[in-house]
C-alpha cells in the first residue's frame, strides 16, 4: 500500500508531502490543480520514463519519494531524482539501484 508521497520541484509542484491512509483516498480539485501531475510523479518513482522537462522552472532537479508497505509488513522507501542534465538517481531504502531494477 502506498503510504506517503513527497514531491519537490516537479512540474508545477514546488513542495508536497501527502499522507495516504488505508481505505479509499480521493484527490479532487479544479482543472489544472495538479492531480494528474501527482499521478505522473508516482509513476516515475516506480520506474517509468523520466524527462528533464518535468523539472520545475528555476530548479536543477526534481525529487520524488514514495513509501510503500508490502503484504508482509515490510516498508520500502523509493526515491527518484531527476537532474536537468538528464541524469537519474534511483534508490530503494537508501541503496542505489538501476532503473531496470526499480521497474
PEVENPE-V918440 format. One record per residue. N is the residue number from 0. SS is DSSP state (a for helix, b for strand, c for the rest). PHI is phi in whole degrees, -180 to 180 (999 if undefined). D_LAST is the distance of its C-alpha to the last C-alpha in Angstrom with 2 decimals. Layout:
n->[N | N]
ss->[SS | SS]
phi->[PHI | PHI]
d_last->[D_LAST | D_LAST]
//
This chain:
n->[0 | 1 | 2 | 3 | 4 | 5 | 6 | 7 | 8 | 9 | 10 | 11 | 12 | 13 | 14 | 15 | 16 | 17 | 18 | 19 | 20 | 21 | 22 | 23 | 24 | 25 | 26 | 27 | 28 | 29 | 30 | 31 | 32 | 33 | 34 | 35 | 36 | 37 | 38 | 39 | 40 | 41 | 42 | 43 | 44 | 45 | 46 | 47 | 48 | 49 | 50 | 51 | 52 | 53 | 54 | 55 | 56 | 57 | 58 | 59 | 60 | 61 | 62 | 63 | 64 | 65 | 66 | 67 | 68 | 69 | 70 | 71 | 72 | 73 | 74 | 75 | 76 | 77 | 78 | 79 | 80 | 81 | 82 | 83 | 84 | 85 | 86 | 87 | 88 | 89 | 90 | 91 | 92 | 93 | 94 | 95 | 96 | 97 | 98 | 99 | 100 | 101 | 102]
ss->[c | b | b | b | b | b | b | b | b | b | c | c | b | b | b | b | b | b | b | c | c | c | c | c | c | c | c | c | c | c | c | c | c | c | a | a | a | a | a | a | a | a | a | a | a | c | c | c | c | c | c | a | a | a | b | c | c | c | c | c | b | b | b | b | b | b | b | b | b | c | c | c | c | c | b | b | b | b | b | b | b | b | b | c | c | c | c | b | b | b | b | b | c | c | b | b | b | c | a | a | a | a | c]
phi->[999 | -78 | -103 | -148 | -130 | -124 | -129 | -130 | 56 | -113 | 55 | -89 | -90 | -82 | -156 | -138 | -123 | -130 | -95 | -114 | -118 | -59 | 102 | -85 | -116 | -122 | -106 | -126 | 163 | -70 | -59 | 89 | -76 | 113 | -59 | -69 | -69 | -63 | -63 | -63 | -63 | -62 | -59 | -66 | -62 | -94 | 115 | -72 | -62 | -109 | -134 | -66 | -64 | -78 | -72 | -59 | -56 | 93 | -109 | -105 | -159 | -120 | -129 | -127 | -133 | -129 | -113 | -130 | -105 | -90 | -69 | -95 | 88 | -83 | -105 | -125 | -109 | -107 | -127 | -130 | -120 | -117 | -104 | -68 | -83 | 91 | -83 | -123 | -123 | -119 | -136 | -122 | 51 | 84 | -98 | -64 | -133 | -79 | -63 | -63 | -65 | -65 | -65]
d_last->[16.85 | 16.05 | 19.02 | 19.06 | 17.78 | 19.09 | 19.03 | 21.18 | 22.38 | 19.93 | 21.92 | 24.98 | 23.81 | 25.50 | 24.73 | 23.46 | 23.22 | 22.65 | 23.15 | 22.25 | 24.34 | 24.37 | 25.43 | 25.34 | 24.40 | 25.60 | 25.25 | 28.26 | 29.78 | 31.47 | 30.02 | 28.46 | 27.95 | 24.19 | 22.76 | 20.37 | 19.41 | 18.34 | 16.11 | 14.65 | 14.15 | 12.30 | 9.97 | 9.47 | 9.16 | 6.16 | 4.43 | 7.14 | 9.78 | 12.19 | 15.89 | 18.62 | 20.71 | 19.09 | 20.81 | 23.94 | 27.15 | 28.86 | 25.85 | 24.17 | 20.74 | 18.68 | 17.06 | 14.95 | 14.77 | 14.08 | 15.58 | 14.53 | 16.74 | 15.93 | 18.81 | 20.28 | 20.93 | 18.44 | 17.27 | 14.07 | 14.20 | 11.16 | 12.58 | 11.73 | 14.75 | 15.57 | 18.94 | 21.57 | 21.54 | 18.08 | 16.53 | 13.29 | 13.18 | 10.27 | 11.69 | 11.38 | 15.03 | 16.35 | 14.92 | 13.44 | 10.09 | 8.70 | 6.12 | 5.15 | 5.46 | 3.80 | 0.00]
//
